[in-house]
Amino acid sequence: MNFIKMEAAGNDFLLIDANNKSADWPALAKSMCHRHKGVGADGLILVLPSSKADFAMRMFNPDGSEAEMCGNGIACFAKHVIEAKLSDSKVTQVTIETPAGMRTVQAQREGNTVASVRVSMGLPQFRAKQIPMLVPEGDTPILDYPLQVGEMELRLSCLSMGNPHAVAFVEDVASFPLDQIGPRVEHHPIFPRRVNFEVAQVMDKSQIKARVWERGAGETLSCGTGACAVAVAAQLKELAEKEVDIIYRGGTMTVAWDRVGEVFLSTHLAYVFKGEWASAN
């Protein structure tokens, strides 16, 4: 089975043109995404036809679970389909159907190449049942919710960007024990569908450093929906401007939100290589 490997801010994905193809996609994701026994990636993305949009996208995490939405993944998806599947060199916009709903991606082209994209990430959702989160429905948004994890009490700001996120603002993201705390937050029973967990350090109102523990993947070098969740939570806490750079170990993404409409994610992305997975049937 042929695949393409792409990355956005260090968040890497394997893309497969799955039109008229069938496979055990969760099992294939576990095999191909494995860092030592496979190709290695943060997710497996399927390029599919759609009756509602230009294309449809499905994404599977390295543990085989399916994600509702992936910000950097859809950015890579858009670059690929615009460059490889759409023959019109003037195309700068593509609509993509995802399990989280319809998304539109605007491309910045340099000739036949898509150098960067701006993704309309949809409206942030704040109600507990939308995240989902097992707490009584009350005032929204959910900011600074106290959660005891071992000896550490976290203050979580929780929302959905099509997938669930919990953000903790800390003094120093570099020293935060994410490898210990991340899996415990991800699997905490208060989150029935697990959760993506971000720690964020505000540098100033235009720059925030962040790290992420992704549901089904562990710590990754960046996360598009996570960057959006950090930016939205920071705005709600009066810690950030309407446009803010989210700085991950893998690179920087820019998030814009006006507190009324959709969240917009801007990122740079690139091809890594292409190959053939011989073990696929």
C-alpha positions in Angstrom: 0.0 0.0 0.0 1.5 3.3 -1.1 1.8 6.1 1.5 3.1 9.6 1.8 4.7 11.0 5.0 4.2 14.6 5.8 4.8 16.9 8.8 3.6 20.2 10.2 5.6 21.7 13.1 7.0 18.3 13.8 3.6 16.6 14.0 4.0 13.8 11.4 1.5 11.8 9.5 1.1 9.0 7.0 -1.4 9.7 4.2 -3.0 6.9 2.2 -5.3 7.4 -0.8 -8.1 5.0 0.5 -10.6 5.5 -2.3 -11.7 2.0 -3.3 -9.3 0.4 -0.8 -10.2 -1.6 2.3 -8.1 -2.6 5.3 -8.2 -3.0 9.0 -7.4 0.7 9.4 -7.0 0.7 13.2 -4.6 -2.3 13.0 -2.7 -0.8 10.1 -2.3 2.5 12.0 -0.8 0.7 15.0 1.7 -1.1 12.7 2.6 1.7 10.4 2.8 4.4 13.1 5.1 2.4 15.4 8.3 4.3 15.9 10.6 1.2 15.9 8.7 -1.5 14.0 6.9 0.6 11.5 7.3 3.8 9.5 6.8 6.0 12.6 4.1 8.8 12.8 1.7 10.5 15.0 -1.3 9.3 13.0 -2.5 7.6 9.8 -4.7 9.7 7.6 -7.1 8.4 4.9 -7.9 10.5 1.8 -11.4 9.7 0.8 -14.1 11.0 -1.6 -17.1 12.9 -0.2 -20.6 13.8 -1.4 -20.6 16.9 0.8 -17.2 18.4 0.3 -14.2 18.3 -2.0 -12.7 15.4 0.0 -13.3 13.5 3.2 -10.7 12.7 5.9 -10.3 10.0 8.6 -7.4 9.9 11.0 -6.3 7.0 13.2 -4.0 7.5 16.2 -0.9 5.2 16.8 -3.0 3.1 19.3 -5.6 2.4 16.6 -8.3 4.8 18.0 -10.0 7.2 15.5 -9.7 10.9 16.1 -12.6 13.2 15.4 -10.4 16.0 14.2 -6.7 16.8 13.7 -5.5 20.3 13.0 -2.0 19.6 11.6 -3.3 16.5 10.0 -5.9 18.4 8.0 -3.3 20.9 7.0 -1.1 18.2 5.6 -4.2 16.7 3.9 -5.0 20.0 2.2 -1.5 20.5 0.9 -1.5 17.0 -0.5 -4.8 17.1 -2.3 -4.3 20.6 -3.7 -0.9 19.7 -5.1 -1.5 16.1 -6.2 -5.2 15.7 -6.9 -6.5 19.1 -8.1 -5.2 19.9 -11.5 -6.2 23.6 -11.4 -3.1 25.5 -10.3 -5.2 28.4 -9.2 -7.0 26.5 -6.5 -6.3 28.0 -3.1 -9.2 26.6 -1.1 -10.5 23.1 -0.3 -13.4 21.8 1.8 -12.9 18.7 3.8 -15.5 16.5 5.5 -14.3 15.1 8.9 -16.1 13.3 11.8 -16.1 16.6 13.6 -17.9 18.4 10.7 -16.9 20.3 7.6 -13.7 22.3 7.5 -12.3 24.8 5.0 -8.6 25.2 4.3 -7.1 28.3 2.6 -3.7 27.7 1.0 -0.9 30.1 0.4 0.6 29.0 -2.9 4.1 29.6 -4.3 3.6 28.5 -7.9 2.5 24.8 -7.8 3.6 24.4 -4.1 1.5 25.0 -1.0 3.8 26.7 1.4 1.4 27.2 4.3 -2.3 26.9 5.1 -4.9 28.6 7.2 -7.5 26.2 8.5 -11.0 27.2 9.7 -11.2 24.9 12.8 -14.8 25.5 13.7 -16.4 26.9 16.8 -14.9 25.9 20.2 -17.4 24.0 22.3 -17.5 24.6 26.0 -20.4 22.6 27.5 -19.4 19.6 29.6 -21.4 17.2 27.4 -19.8 18.6 24.2 -16.3 18.1 25.4 -17.3 15.5 26.8 -16.6 15.7 30.6 -18.4 14.1 33.4 -19.2 17.2 35.6 -22.5 18.8 36.3 -23.7 21.2 33.6 -23.2 24.7 34.9 -21.6 27.9 34.0 -19.5 27.7 30.9 -16.7 27.8 29.9 -15.0 25.4 32.3 -11.9 27.3 33.5 -9.5 26.3 36.2 -11.4 23.2 37.1 -9.5 21.5 40.0 -8.3 18.0 39.2 -6.1 16.0 41.7 -3.6 13.8 39.9 -1.5 12.0 42.4 0.1 14.6 44.6 -0.4 17.4 42.0 -3.5 19.5 41.7 -4.1 20.8 38.2 -6.3 23.7 37.2 -7.8 22.7 33.9 -9.5 24.8 31.3 -11.5 22.4 29.2 -13.1 22.6 25.7 -13.7 20.8 22.5 -12.1 21.7 19.1 -14.0 18.8 17.5 -12.0 16.7 19.9 -11.5 17.0 23.7 -8.8 19.2 25.3 -7.8 20.1 28.8 -5.3 22.9 29.3 -3.2 23.7 32.4 -1.3 26.9 32.6 2.1 26.4 34.4 5.2 28.4 35.2 7.6 26.3 33.2 6.5 23.8 30.5 10.0 22.5 30.0 10.3 21.0 33.5 6.7 19.8 33.8 6.6 15.9 34.2 4.3 15.4 31.1 5.4 11.8 30.7 4.0 11.0 34.1 1.0 13.3 34.4 -0.1 13.2 30.7 -1.3 9.6 30.6 -3.1 10.0 34.0 -5.0 13.0 32.7 -5.8 11.3 29.4 -7.3 8.3 31.1 -8.9 10.1 34.0 -12.5 8.8 34.5 -13.9 12.4 34.3 -13.2 12.2 30.6 -15.3 9.4 29.1 -13.6 9.6 25.7 -10.2 10.4 27.1 -8.7 13.8 26.5 -5.8 15.6 24.9 -3.8 17.4 27.6 -1.8 20.6 27.1 0.5 22.5 29.4 1.1 26.1 28.5 3.4 28.9 29.7 2.5 32.4 28.8 5.5 34.4 27.6 3.4 37.5 26.8 0.0 38.1 25.2 1.3 37.3 21.8 3.4 34.2 22.6 2.7 31.0 24.5 5.0 28.0 24.9 3.2 24.6 25.0 3.6 20.9 25.2 1.0 18.3 24.5 0.1 14.8 25.5 -2.1 13.6 22.7 -4.9 11.0 23.2 -3.8 7.8 21.7 -0.3 9.0 20.7 1.5 10.3 23.9 3.7 13.4 23.8 4.0 14.8 20.3 6.1 17.7 19.0 3.0 19.8 18.3 -0.8 19.6 17.9 -3.0 21.8 15.8 -6.2 21.4 17.7 -4.2 21.6 20.9 -2.7 25.0 19.8 -6.3 26.2 19.2 -7.4 25.0 22.7 -4.5 26.7 24.4 -5.2 30.0 22.5 -8.9 29.9 23.3 -8.3 29.1 26.9 -5.7 31.9 27.2 -8.1 34.4 25.7 -10.9 33.4 28.0 -8.5 33.9 31.0 -7.4 37.3 29.6 -3.9 36.0 29.0 -3.6 36.4 25.2 -4.5 38.7 22.3 -6.9 37.7 19.5 -4.0 36.4 17.5 -1.2 34.5 19.3 1.8 32.3 18.4 1.7 28.9 20.1 5.3 27.6 20.4 5.9 23.9 20.5 9.1 21.9 20.4 8.4 21.0 16.8 7.6 24.5 15.6 5.2 27.5 15.9 1.6 27.9 14.9 -0.5 31.0 14.9 -4.1 30.9 16.2 -6.7 33.6 15.7 -10.1 33.9 17.4 -12.4 36.8 17.9 -14.4 35.1 20.7 -17.5 35.0 18.4 -16.8 33.0 15.3 -14.5 30.1 14.2 -11.0 29.6 15.3 -8.3 29.8 12.6 -5.0 27.9 12.6 -2.1 28.9 10.4 0.9 26.5 10.0 3.8 25.6 7.7 4.1 22.1 6.5 6.2 19.8 4.3 6.5 16.4 2.6 9.0 14.1 4.2 9.1 11.0 1.9 6.8 8.5 0.2 7.0 4.7 0.2 5.2 1.4 0.1 4.0 -0.6 3.1 4.6 -4.2 2.0 2.8 -5.8 4.9 -0.6 -4.4 3.9 -3.0 -6.7 2.1 
